[in-house]
Amino acid sequence: MSTAPANPAAPIDDPEPMGTWVVSIAGTLLIVATVIAVCCIYFIAADREFTAKVVDAPNRGPAALKAEQTALLGGYGTYTMTDAAGKERTTIRIPVEKAMEALVAEGIKPLTAPAPVVPAAVVPAPVVPEAIVPAAVVPEAIVPATVVPASATP
């Protein structure tokens, strides 16, 4: 047999409210402390990783880089390039000294200036008779200028 409460609508009180508050506050503080600790550990590890990979990264010495570039400039070789049309071209690389000698032997051709652009024929503005449009309304560009012959000047 089960015993039913005498008044089922009556609220059930927490027997110890202070204990509930202490556990709730302690749990909240524990969660906040855990989140802060995990964030600190993460950012410290990220900073160490950045320092190891970027700041303290081993670099190629300037002497090794210069030796590699000097060897490329002073030697013969070929390489393949793709031009704008999508065709692959093989280009020959020669030493700088040989290229300068070839330029001196062949002579440097001067650059020619491009042909001047000739403007299209200038069409004169139409002459509007003053009988149709009064002179005060006609812009100066449309009013024809008076031509004085050279022999008429004193």
Buried (B, 14 or more C-beta within 10 A) or exposed (E): EEEEEEEEEEEEEEEEEEEEEEEEEEEEEEEEEEEEEEEEEEEEEEEEEEEEEEEEEEEEEEEEEEEEEEEEEEEEEEEEEEEEEEEEEEEEEEBEEEEEEEEEEEEEEEEEEEEEEEEEEEEEEEEBEEEEEEEEEBEEEEBEEEEEEEEEEE
